[in-house]
């Protein structure tokens, strides 16, 4: 089916589905009314599309129909709903009209936020299981959504709209998944609704890499962050981060080096010994910002997937976010946990945090940003830097921004620059001293000094130039993966290529 470029109203989308004769199926909705089915009834000609609607609100009824799940608003519950209703649909109708019908089941399980539960979260899972042609094996799209409206009626309205968008996209936009994703917030907008997890599966989407689809969610503004497991699986952030202590390292990881791994390993060893963290479950993340991925002006899908693959190869969970400022990143984590948050970073990133130009949009400037970042047990773990690299950074040799007006420096040539001897601008020194003395900022200890001369940009340059010395600057598993997949411009030596 061709891509629909015209922005259709919700009613027009529902009516288009209703008038498409082969499409026929079930709506099963729990928790916010039958809002999606209602859109199709109101559009007219719903008898051409709707075989059944059901809303098993009572937990006993729901368990009796779909079986038990750990939580009623969960991916597990959604999967049980889709499986049960799709099986029932085929059992009852396949023999009668299966040769001319593309069957589908739409399901959602949602909780809205009401005045009585003002602190609760309005969110839910929705999905569609469908055939792309009569008799075909089913394909599936599953999404997690958050509704930001304060009024419960508006939340229900937003849910109904995005449900129609999902169904319409599955049947009319599946050949262009980026357009399908962008259309999910048609007629509702990303300010009212967030889609923070999306997964495609089945024969209609055999060519799709779900990590790239998740990246589109961030790039198109449908969410601020997405997450992938070590095996490349798409994760739902709130499920992973809920009530966990979190340690994160930000980087370009192009490619991931010994420094990246050493920094996070050392920071982890310190983090788990913190009194508030001992005995708690810890989530360790490598994070890449969209600014980093778009540093060349356009998104390079192969480059992005290469970075995620390499981090997964060495066992790390990856977060992709559009939070360029650290205080926004820690505030994001606070949506899911009250436990301690640790951030591992190098001297150059520490200096970026103290660059006031990034906070000109805040009424309280740098003080406001630090108030947001360090509240509720946040700690920065700082990896040291050799002085020669530090000197280059100060004069702009390794940074796009000159910090000479912000930072001063006068040290012996053999001194390592760490959190205790780095200098910030005179008018920020008391602030920095306060953070250091109160252990908001800590030096990373136990690091391998042999790694301090390794920088991703140098590794990347050597790979492209065919200088084999890069192989000693990254973990062995990364060496093997880069060679095998010919990543980052790697080309095997002529003799090896011939063999």
Helices and strands as residue ranges (DSSP letters): H 10-18, E 23-30, H 35-43, G 46-48, E 50-54, H 59-66, H 75-97, E 102-111, E 123-130, E 139-147, H 152-172, H 177-183, E 193-201, G 203-205, H 210-219, E 225-228, E 234-235, H 237-241, E 245-250, H 258-271, E 282-289, H 290-293, H 301-313, E 317-321, H 326-333, E 341-346, H 347-353, G 356-359, H 365-374, E 378-383, E 385-386, H 387-394, E 416-417, G 426-428, H 429-437, E 441-443, G 449-451, H 456-465, G 468-472, H 476-485, H 494-498
